[in-house]
Amino acid sequence: MDIDHILAHHLLDRRIAYLFNIGPIPIYLTDHVVMMLIASFLLIAFTLYALKSKSGLGMKSASVFEMAIVYIRDEIVRPNLGVRGDKYLPYFLTLFFFILLCNLMGLVPYGKTATSNIAVTGAMALATFILINISGISEQGLGHYLKSFIHEGLPWPLVPIMFLLEVLGLFTKAFALCIRLFANMIAGHIAILVLICLIFLFQNLWIAPASIIAAVAVSLLEVFICFLHAYVFTLLTALFVGMAVNPQH
């Protein structure tokens, strides 16, 4: 068993082809980029299919899709942003379903989990960081948005310190989103690989079935984790945007 090959396949991104340069930076088509393109295509295709279908399986798919949309709107977006959050709903829906598909595709044979790449989670965290600031400025105005960083009744010597801490907090929120999703997605794969490797390391009749059962259990848990962390990422994004839009919230 080639451990290096297995680890590289499941945990690392692989360059497929060179595409172009942006200045001095070369851009490549990689496995994770392909996975994200497939996830985007599936999401668009399923959405169009659910919208156009009037009966049968398509109608059932549309009903499930609608239930998920209503749940995200009523349990995630509106509690954190209020009714004004409806205009941001397309972003939250895209975020949830895209993360969910990328997570689940890592469990498919020969698939890879794009969200186990810190560059991917970092890009989504950056998009959230931009949305937090744009929504805060557009809803409050630049002056009131900056003023919301300073709490009322704060002694004036502490004002610059607290302002700096609040600004740093914006970056900390995005960083936490990035690391949480990345770490949880890659941890599941590492756990499964470790359990499988135990079979070849010990080569014991009792270790093999125990390792396989444990690996299957972790794989089933991974399915739950895929849904959980798509939900958590979307929920925290809504919470952070809500704090920018409604500073008293």
N, C-alpha and C positions, 0 to 999 in steps of 0.2 A: 504494500500500500504506500503510495506516494503522498505523505502527509503535506508536504509543501504545495503540491498541486491542488489537493483538496482545500487547504486553507486559502490559497490564492483564488480558487474558483468561487468559494462561498463568501469570503470576507473582503476581497480586494476588487477594485475596478480594473478592467482590461481595455487597452486601446485597440480599436478595430481598424480605424482608418484615419488618416490625416485629412482635415477639411480645408482650413484656411488659417490665416494669421490675423490677429487684432493687434496691430503694432508689433511689438517683439514677442507677443504671446501666441504660441501655436494652439489651435483648437482642433480637438480630435473627436471622432465618433467613438464612444465607449459603450461597454455593456450597460452601464447604468443609464446612459442617455437613451439607448434603445429601449430599456425597460420603461422609462418615463414617456417616451413616444408611444409605446404600446398602450400604457395606462391612459394617456390622453385620448388616443384613438378609441379605446374601449368605452371610456366615459362619454365621449361625444356620440358614438354609435348607439350606446344603450339609451342615452337621453333622447335622441331622435326617434329610436324605435318605440320607446315608451310613450312619447308624445303623439306619434302617428297611429299607434295601434288602438283599435276601437273594441276589440273583443279577444277572448281566449287568453293565451299566455301573455300577450302584449298588455292587455288590460290589467292582468294581475301584477305584471311588472310595473306598470304605471302606478298602481295603487300602493305598492311597496315603496316605490320611489317617492310618491307624494307623502306617505307617512314619515319617511326619513326627513324630507324637506320641512314638513310641519313641525316635527320634533326639534330639529335644529333651530328653526325660527322661534318657537314658543319656549323652549327650555334652555337655549344657549344665547341667542342673539337678543331677543327682546328683554329678558331679565337683566341683561348687562348694559344694553344701549337704549332701551325703550323703543317706542314706535319708530323713532328716527333710524334705528338700526336696520329697518327693512331695506333701505337703499344700499346697505353694505352686505345684504344677504347673499347675493351672487358670489362674492368673494369667499364667504365662509362656507358656502356649499361646495364650491370648487375645491377649496382647501381640504375639507373633510373627505370628499370622495376621491380626490387625487391621492392623498396620503393613504387612505384605506386600500386603494387598488395597488399602489406601490408596495405597501406592506404585504398584502396577500400574494402578490406575484412572486415574492421571495420564497413562498412555500410550494410553488409549482416546480415539478422536476425541470431542471436546466434553467430555471428562472433565477433572478438575482434581486435582492432587496435594495432598491435605489435609496431608500431612506436610511440604510445603514452606512451611507456615504456622508461624511460631515459637510462636504461641499454642497450636497443637495439640501440637507436640513438647514445649513447656513444660509442658502439662497432664499428658502421659505421664511426663515427668521428675519432676513433682511427686508423681504417684502412686507412682513408684519410690522417691522420697525418703521418703514416708510408710511404704511397705512396709519399707524398710531399717530404720527406727527401731522400727516396731512389732514386726517379726520379731526384732530384736536384744533388745528389752526382754522380749518374751514367752518367748524361748528361754533367756535368761540371767538375767532379773530386772533391774530398773532399776539397782541398785547395781553388779552385775557388768558390766552394759553400759557404764555410765559409767567404771568402772575399766579397761575394755579400751582406753579412749582413752589411757591412760598406760602406757608400756612399762616393764617391770621393769628395775631397775637404773639407772633414770634419775636423775641428781643432782637433789635437791629444788628448787634454784633454777630448773631448766628445766621442772619439772612444769606450772606454769600456762601457760607458753608453748606447750609441746607439746600440752596439752589444748586450748588455743584453736586451734592449727593443725589438730588432728584434727577439731574441730567444723566449722571452715571447710572442711575436706576433704569433709565430707558434702555441703555445698552445692556445692562444686566438682564433685563426681561427677555430681550431678543436672544442673548447668549444662552439663557436657561432653556428657552424653547428649542434652540439648536441642539444643545448637548443632551437634553432629556430624550428626544426622539431618536437621535443617533445612538446613544448608549443602550437604550432598551431594545432597539432593533438588532444591533450587532451582538448583544449579550445572549439573546435566544439562540442564535446560530452557533455561537461559541459553545454554549452549554450542550447543544445537540452533538456537535463535533467531538467534544471531550468525551461524552458518553459512548459514542461509536468507537472512538480511538481506544477506549479501555479494553474492548474486545481483543484488539490486535496487540495491545501492550501486555496484557496478562495471559491471553490465550488459554483461558480457563473455561471449563464446561459450565460452571455456575455463574461466571461473570457475564457470559454472552447473553443469555435470556434476560437477566436483570438489566443489562445495559440497553437492550432493545426495548423492553417495556418502559424503562425510564425515558428513552429517547422519544418513543411514541407519545408518552404523557406530556413531555415538554413541547412536542410538536402541536398537540391539541391545545395546550396552554398558549402557544404562539398565536393560534387563530384568535383567541380571546384578546390577546395583547395587541394584535393588529387593529381590532376595532377600538379597544380601550385608548390607545395612544393617538389614533386619528381623532377620537372624541376629545381627549385631553388637550391636544394641540389646538383644536378649534375652540374649545372652551376658554383656554388661557388667552388666546388671541382676542376673543370677544371681551374677556374681562379687561385686558390691557387697553383695548380700543375704547371700551366703556369708561375707563378711568380717565382717558384723555378727553372724551366727548362730554362726560358728566363728572367733573372733578370732585364734586361733593358726594358722588355715588360710592 
